[in-house]
Amino acid sequence: MPASKTNRNADRDAEPSGSASDQAYNAIVDMILCRDLRPGERTSVNLLAGRLMLGRTPIKEAITRLQAEGVLSVAGRSGTTVNSIGARETAQIFALRRTLEGFATEAAVQNVSVAQLAKLRELLVEMSVNSDEHAKGRDVVRATARFVKANVVFHKTLVSAAANPFLDRLYAQLQLQVQIVTYLINRGFDPKAAERRQREHEEIVAALEARDAGLLRDRLLAHAEGTEAVILRALGVSDSGESAGKQKRGPRPAKSIRAGMTR
């Protein structure tokens, strides 16, 4: 006789949570990136467990992690909600990103390994391929998601070259926010922006290979500022008053990244 639904759920809940928790965490992030779970949308442990075919325990653990990282909010009976990200949050995220990447440069040029440089070169190719797939209209949503993930690994690898585990932990949490905000503001493929982004990434790697800390810092700063400007424009903020360090925006931004955003 087949097991009852209750028994199946009990079996899932009894699964060890180690790798299952990571699986749940990554799956929820993928749902957000692929717009299966949108900012402002409410969900719950039971709904996520059903959709992901995982037990409640790893789902709860994943939600706790994402809540601590500022991606999800949990409010009693209101359930779990994907947080919206507006211009103010974007500026704060990028101000911290510039600080952490700038801090990493001196140690990175001293400690970067041959394997890390090779990984960065591989990621350059991967990002270029996914940009091409997007340009050709092939599975646009997932091609963009793959690009963003490769981009996150690219920056994570670069910062990890500094060989500072405390920096790695801070930067990993920040990069999840960058990953989400960068992807969700996507409003169509821009060939010129893709070329600029690829060129900037190549210049960053070249500076690291040359072990030139000053040049690397300049390249990272220019890249972060350019990315921030694109996101803020997408959020309806003009260029005139924008800098993550300067909150000269006048009226509060009317737009934020919410469930109704177009693809």
DRENDO-1510 file (C-alpha; in Angstrom, 1 decimal, always signed):
<recs>
REC; n; res; u; v; w
REC; 1; MET; +0.0; +0.0; +0.0 .
REC; 2; PRO; +1.4; +3.4; -0.9 .
REC; 3; ALA; +2.5; +5.7; +1.9 .
REC; 4; SER; +0.1; +8.4; +2.9 .
REC; 5; LYS; +0.8; +12.1; +2.2 .
REC; 6; THR; +1.2; +12.6; +5.9 .
REC; 7; ASN; +3.8; +9.8; +6.1 .
REC; 8; ARG; +5.7; +11.2; +3.0 .
REC; 9; ASN; +5.8; +14.6; +4.6 .
REC; 10; ALA; +7.1; +13.1; +7.9 .
REC; 11; ASP; +9.7; +11.2; +5.9 .
REC; 12; ARG; +10.9; +14.4; +4.2 .
REC; 13; ASP; +10.9; +16.3; +7.6 .
REC; 14; ALA; +13.1; +13.5; +9.0 .
REC; 15; GLU; +15.8; +14.0; +6.3 .
REC; 16; PRO; +19.2; +15.2; +7.5 .
REC; 17; SER; +19.3; +18.9; +7.1 .
REC; 18; GLY; +23.0; +19.5; +6.1 .
REC; 19; SER; +23.1; +19.4; +2.3 .
REC; 20; ALA; +19.3; +19.6; +2.1 .
REC; 21; SER; +19.4; +23.0; +3.8 .
REC; 22; ASP; +21.9; +24.3; +1.2 .
REC; 23; GLN; +19.7; +22.8; -1.6 .
REC; 24; ALA; +16.7; +24.6; -0.2 .
REC; 25; TYR; +18.6; +27.8; +0.1 .
REC; 26; ASN; +19.9; +27.7; -3.5 .
REC; 27; ALA; +16.5; +26.7; -4.8 .
REC; 28; ILE; +14.8; +29.6; -3.1 .
REC; 29; VAL; +17.4; +32.0; -4.5 .
REC; 30; ASP; +16.9; +30.5; -8.0 .
REC; 31; MET; +13.1; +31.0; -7.6 .
REC; 32; ILE; +13.7; +34.7; -7.0 .
REC; 33; LEU; +16.1; +35.0; -9.9 .
REC; 34; CYS; +13.8; +33.2; -12.3 .
REC; 35; ARG; +10.9; +35.3; -11.1 .
REC; 36; ASP; +9.0; +32.3; -9.8 .
REC; 37; LEU; +9.1; +34.1; -6.4 .
REC; 38; ARG; +8.9; +37.9; -6.8 .
REC; 39; PRO; +9.6; +40.8; -4.4 .
REC; 40; GLY; +6.5; +41.6; -2.4 .
REC; 41; GLU; +5.1; +38.1; -2.9 .
REC; 42; ARG; +4.1; +36.1; +0.2 .
REC; 43; THR; +4.9; +32.4; +0.6 .
REC; 44; SER; +5.3; +29.9; +3.5 .
REC; 45; VAL; +7.3; +26.9; +4.7 .
REC; 46; ASN; +4.5; +24.6; +3.5 .
REC; 47; LEU; +4.2; +26.2; +0.1 .
REC; 48; LEU; +8.0; +26.1; -0.5 .
REC; 49; ALA; +8.3; +22.6; +0.8 .
REC; 50; GLY; +5.6; +21.5; -1.7 .
REC; 51; ARG; +7.0; +23.4; -4.7 .
REC; 52; LEU; +10.6; +22.2; -4.0 .
REC; 53; MET; +9.8; +18.7; -2.9 .
REC; 54; LEU; +11.9; +19.2; +0.3 .
REC; 55; GLY; +11.2; +18.7; +3.9 .
REC; 56; ARG; +10.0; +21.5; +6.2 .
REC; 57; THR; +13.2; +21.5; +8.3 .
REC; 58; PRO; +15.7; +22.4; +5.5 .
REC; 59; ILE; +13.1; +25.0; +4.2 .
REC; 60; LYS; +12.9; +26.6; +7.6 .
REC; 61; GLU; +16.7; +26.7; +7.8 .
REC; 62; ALA; +17.0; +28.3; +4.4 .
REC; 63; ILE; +14.4; +30.9; +5.3 .
REC; 64; THR; +16.3; +31.7; +8.5 .
REC; 65; ARG; +19.5; +32.2; +6.5 .
REC; 66; LEU; +17.8; +34.4; +3.9 .
REC; 67; GLN; +16.0; +36.4; +6.6 .
REC; 68; ALA; +19.4; +37.1; +8.2 .
REC; 69; GLU; +20.8; +38.2; +4.8 .
REC; 70; GLY; +17.9; +40.6; +4.3 .
REC; 71; VAL; +16.3; +38.8; +1.4 .
REC; 72; LEU; +13.2; +37.5; +3.2 .
REC; 73; SER; +11.0; +38.9; +5.9 .
REC; 74; VAL; +9.1; +36.7; +8.3 .
REC; 75; ALA; +6.1; +38.1; +10.2 .
REC; 76; GLY; +4.1; +35.6; +12.1 .
REC; 77; ARG; +0.8; +34.9; +10.5 .
REC; 78; SER; +1.6; +37.1; +7.6 .
REC; 79; GLY; +4.1; +34.5; +6.4 .
REC; 80; THR; +7.3; +34.9; +4.5 .
REC; 81; THR; +7.8; +37.8; +2.1 .
REC; 82; VAL; +10.5; +38.5; -0.5 .
REC; 83; ASN; +11.8; +42.0; +0.4 .
REC; 84; SER; +11.6; +44.8; -2.1 .
REC; 85; ILE; +14.8; +46.7; -2.9 .
REC; 86; GLY; +14.6; +50.4; -3.7 .
REC; 87; ALA; +17.1; +53.2; -4.6 .
REC; 88; ARG; +18.1; +53.8; -1.0 .
REC; 89; GLU; +18.9; +50.1; -0.4 .
REC; 90; THR; +20.7; +49.9; -3.8 .
REC; 91; ALA; +22.9; +52.9; -2.9 .
REC; 92; GLN; +23.8; +51.4; +0.5 .
REC; 93; ILE; +24.6; +48.0; -1.1 .
REC; 94; PHE; +26.9; +49.5; -3.6 .
REC; 95; ALA; +28.6; +51.8; -1.1 .
REC; 96; LEU; +29.5; +48.7; +0.9 .
REC; 97; ARG; +30.5; +46.8; -2.2 .
REC; 98; ARG; +33.0; +49.5; -3.2 .
REC; 99; THR; +34.5; +49.6; +0.2 .
REC; 100; LEU; +35.0; +45.8; +0.5 .
REC; 101; GLU; +36.4; +45.4; -3.0 .
REC; 102; GLY; +38.7; +48.4; -2.5 .
REC; 103; PHE; +39.9; +46.8; +0.8 .
REC; 104; ALA; +40.6; +43.5; -1.0 .
REC; 105; THR; +42.8; +44.8; -3.7 .
REC; 106; GLU; +46.2; +45.1; -1.9 .
REC; 107; ALA; +46.0; +41.6; -0.5 .
REC; 108; ALA; +44.5; +40.1; -3.7 .
REC; 109; VAL; +47.4; +41.2; -6.0 .
REC; 110; GLN; +49.8; +39.7; -3.5 .
REC; 111; ASN; +48.0; +36.4; -2.9 .
REC; 112; VAL; +46.1; +35.5; -6.0 .
REC; 113; SER; +46.9; +32.0; -7.3 .
REC; 114; VAL; +47.3; +30.7; -10.8 .
REC; 115; ALA; +44.1; +28.6; -10.2 .
REC; 116; GLN; +42.1; +31.7; -9.3 .
REC; 117; LEU; +43.3; +33.6; -12.3 .
REC; 118; ALA; +42.4; +30.6; -14.5 .
REC; 119; LYS; +38.9; +30.5; -12.9 .
REC; 120; LEU; +38.4; +34.2; -13.6 .
REC; 121; ARG; +39.3; +33.7; -17.2 .
REC; 122; GLU; +36.8; +30.8; -17.4 .
REC; 123; LEU; +34.1; +33.0; -15.9 .
REC; 124; LEU; +34.8; +35.7; -18.5 .
REC; 125; VAL; +34.0; +33.2; -21.2 .
REC; 126; GLU; +30.9; +31.9; -19.4 .
REC; 127; MET; +29.5; +35.4; -19.0 .
REC; 128; SER; +30.2; +36.2; -22.6 .
REC; 129; VAL; +28.4; +33.1; -23.8 .
REC; 130; ASN; +25.3; +33.8; -21.7 .
REC; 131; SER; +25.2; +37.4; -22.9 .
REC; 132; ASP; +25.3; +36.0; -26.5 .
REC; 133; GLU; +22.5; +33.6; -25.6 .
REC; 134; HIS; +20.4; +36.5; -24.2 .
REC; 135; ALA; +21.1; +38.6; -27.3 .
REC; 136; LYS; +19.9; +35.7; -29.6 .
REC; 137; GLY; +16.7; +35.4; -27.5 .
REC; 138; ARG; +17.4; +31.8; -26.3 .
REC; 139; ASP; +15.8; +31.2; -23.0 .
REC; 140; VAL; +16.3; +34.8; -22.0 .
REC; 141; VAL; +15.3; +34.6; -18.4 .
REC; 142; ARG; +17.5; +31.7; -17.5 .
REC; 143; ALA; +20.4; +32.9; -19.7 .
REC; 144; THR; +20.3; +36.1; -17.7 .
REC; 145; ALA; +20.1; +34.2; -14.4 .
REC; 146; ARG; +23.2; +32.2; -15.4 .
REC; 147; PHE; +25.0; +35.3; -16.4 .
REC; 148; VAL; +24.3; +36.9; -13.0 .
REC; 149; LYS; +25.4; +33.8; -11.1 .
REC; 150; ALA; +28.7; +33.7; -13.1 .
REC; 151; ASN; +29.1; +37.4; -12.4 .
REC; 152; VAL; +28.7; +36.8; -8.7 .
REC; 153; VAL; +31.3; +34.0; -8.7 .
REC; 154; PHE; +33.6; +36.2; -10.7 .
REC; 155; HIS; +33.6; +38.9; -8.0 .
REC; 156; LYS; +33.6; +36.4; -5.2 .
REC; 157; THR; +36.7; +34.7; -6.7 .
REC; 158; LEU; +38.4; +38.1; -7.0 .
REC; 159; VAL; +37.8; +39.0; -3.4 .
REC; 160; SER; +38.7; +35.6; -2.1 .
REC; 161; ALA; +42.1; +36.1; -3.7 .
REC; 162; ALA; +42.8; +38.4; -0.7 .
REC; 163; ALA; +42.8; +35.2; +1.5 .
REC; 164; ASN; +40.8; +36.9; +4.2 .
REC; 165; PRO; +38.0; +34.6; +5.4 .
REC; 166; PHE; +36.3; +37.4; +7.4 .
REC; 167; LEU; +36.1; +39.5; +4.3 .
REC; 168; ASP; +34.8; +36.5; +2.3 .
REC; 169; ARG; +31.9; +36.1; +4.7 .
REC; 170; LEU; +30.9; +39.7; +4.6 .
REC; 171; TYR; +31.2; +39.9; +0.9 .
REC; 172; ALA; +29.2; +36.7; +0.3 .
REC; 173; GLN; +26.2; +38.1; +2.1 .
REC; 174; LEU; +26.5; +41.4; +0.2 .
REC; 175; GLN; +26.8; +39.7; -3.2 .
REC; 176; LEU; +23.5; +37.8; -2.8 .
REC; 177; GLN; +21.8; +41.2; -2.5 .
REC; 178; VAL; +23.8; +42.5; -5.5 .
REC; 179; GLN; +22.9; +39.4; -7.5 .
REC; 180; ILE; +19.2; +39.8; -6.8 .
REC; 181; VAL; +18.9; +43.6; -7.5 .
REC; 182; THR; +21.1; +43.3; -10.6 .
REC; 183; TYR; +18.9; +40.6; -12.1 .
REC; 184; LEU; +15.5; +41.9; -11.2 .
REC; 185; ILE; +16.1; +45.3; -12.8 .
REC; 186; ASN; +16.8; +43.7; -16.2 .
REC; 187; ARG; +14.5; +45.3; -18.8 .
REC; 188; GLY; +15.8; +43.8; -22.0 .
REC; 189; PHE; +19.2; +43.2; -23.6 .
REC; 190; ASP; +21.4; +46.1; -24.3 .
REC; 191; PRO; +24.3; +45.1; -26.6 .
REC; 192; LYS; +26.3; +48.2; -25.7 .
REC; 193; ALA; +25.9; +47.7; -22.0 .
REC; 194; ALA; +26.9; +44.0; -22.4 .
REC; 195; GLU; +30.1; +45.0; -24.4 .
REC; 196; ARG; +31.0; +47.6; -21.7 .
REC; 197; ARG; +30.4; +45.1; -18.9 .
REC; 198; GLN; +32.6; +42.5; -20.6 .
REC; 199; ARG; +35.3; +44.9; -21.3 .
REC; 200; GLU; +35.3; +46.1; -17.7 .
REC; 201; HIS; +35.6; +42.5; -16.4 .
REC; 202; GLU; +38.5; +41.8; -18.8 .
REC; 203; GLU; +40.3; +45.0; -17.5 .
REC; 204; ILE; +39.8; +43.9; -13.9 .
REC; 205; VAL; +41.4; +40.5; -14.6 .
REC; 206; ALA; +44.2; +42.1; -16.5 .
REC; 207; ALA; +44.9; +44.5; -13.6 .
REC; 208; LEU; +44.9; +41.5; -11.2 .
REC; 209; GLU; +47.2; +39.5; -13.5 .
REC; 210; ALA; +49.6; +42.5; -13.6 .
REC; 211; ARG; +49.4; +42.6; -9.8 .
REC; 212; ASP; +48.8; +46.3; -9.9 .
REC; 213; ALA; +46.7; +47.2; -6.8 .
REC; 214; GLY; +46.1; +50.8; -7.8 .
REC; 215; LEU; +44.9; +49.9; -11.2 .
REC; 216; LEU; +42.7; +47.1; -9.9 .
REC; 217; ARG; +41.1; +49.4; -7.4 .
REC; 218; ASP; +40.4; +51.9; -10.1 .
REC; 219; ARG; +38.9; +49.3; -12.4 .
REC; 220; LEU; +36.7; +47.9; -9.7 .
REC; 221; LEU; +35.5; +51.3; -8.6 .
REC; 222; ALA; +34.6; +52.3; -12.1 .
REC; 223; HIS; +32.8; +49.0; -12.7 .
REC; 224; ALA; +30.7; +49.3; -9.5 .
REC; 225; GLU; +29.8; +52.9; -10.1 .
REC; 226; GLY; +28.6; +52.1; -13.6 .
REC; 227; THR; +26.5; +49.1; -12.5 .
REC; 228; GLU; +25.0; +51.2; -9.7 .
REC; 229; ALA; +24.1; +54.0; -12.1 .
REC; 230; VAL; +22.3; +51.6; -14.4 .
REC; 231; ILE; +20.3; +50.1; -11.6 .
REC; 232; LEU; +19.3; +53.5; -10.2 .
REC; 233; ARG; +18.2; +54.7; -13.6 .
REC; 234; ALA; +16.0; +51.6; -13.9 .
REC; 235; LEU; +14.5; +52.5; -10.5 .
REC; 236; GLY; +13.6; +55.9; -11.8 .
REC; 237; VAL; +16.4; +57.9; -10.2 .
REC; 238; SER; +18.1; +60.6; -12.3 .
REC; 239; ASP; +21.8; +60.7; -12.7 .
REC; 240; SER; +22.2; +64.3; -11.4 .
REC; 241; GLY; +22.0; +63.6; -7.7 .
REC; 242; GLU; +23.2; +60.0; -7.6 .
REC; 243; SER; +26.1; +58.7; -5.7 .
REC; 244; ALA; +26.0; +55.9; -3.1 .
REC; 245; GLY; +27.8; +58.2; -0.7 .
REC; 246; LYS; +25.6; +61.2; -1.5 .
REC; 247; GLN; +21.9; +60.9; -0.8 .
REC; 248; LYS; +20.9; +63.9; -3.0 .
REC; 249; ARG; +17.7; +62.5; -4.4 .
REC; 250; GLY; +15.2; +65.1; -3.3 .
REC; 251; PRO; +11.9; +63.3; -3.2 .
REC; 252; ARG; +11.8; +59.7; -2.1 .
REC; 253; PRO; +12.0; +57.4; -5.1 .
REC; 254; ALA; +8.6; +56.3; -6.2 .
REC; 255; LYS; +9.8; +53.0; -7.6 .
REC; 256; SER; +11.2; +49.9; -6.1 .
REC; 257; ILE; +11.8; +46.4; -7.3 .
REC; 258; ARG; +8.4; +44.7; -6.7 .
REC; 259; ALA; +6.3; +41.9; -8.0 .
REC; 260; GLY; +4.8; +43.8; -10.9 .
REC; 261; MET; +8.1; +44.6; -12.7 .
REC; 262; THR; +8.1; +43.6; -16.4 .
REC; 263; ARG; +10.6; +41.2; -17.7 .
</recs>
